C-alpha cells in the first residue's frame, strides 16, 4: 500500500519541484546570479521532494539543483525579476 502511494505521489512532487525551480530560477540581476539562486532553490525543493516521496534525497537535490541552475541561466532579467539576491 505504501509503495503504491509513493509511486502515485512521485509525479506530483516532481511537477511541483520543477515548477518551483522555474518560478524561482530568476532571482538576481546577472545570468550567474540567476543560475546560482535557481540552483540553490532547485536543490532544496528537489531534496524535499525526495524526502517526502521516499526516494533519494541526494538524487532529488542533484536533479532539482541542475534544473534550477539551467532555468536561472536560461532566463533573462526582463523575463523574471524577483529583485536582488540575498548575497548582494
C-alpha positions, 0 to 999 in steps of 0.5 A: 500500500505504501509503495503504491502511494509513493509511486502515485505521489512521485509525479506530483512532487516532481511537477511541483519541484520543477515548477518551483525551480522555474518560478524561482530560477530568476532571482538576481540581476546577472545570468550567474546570479540567476543560475546560482539562486535557481540552483540553490532553490532547485536543490532544496525543493528537489531534496524535499521532494525526495524526502517526502516521496521516499526516494533519494534525497541526494538524487532529488537535490542533484536533479532539482539543483541542475534544473534550477541552475539551467532555468536561472541561466536560461532566463533573462532579467526582463523575463523574471525579476524577483529583485536582488539576491540575498548575497548582494 
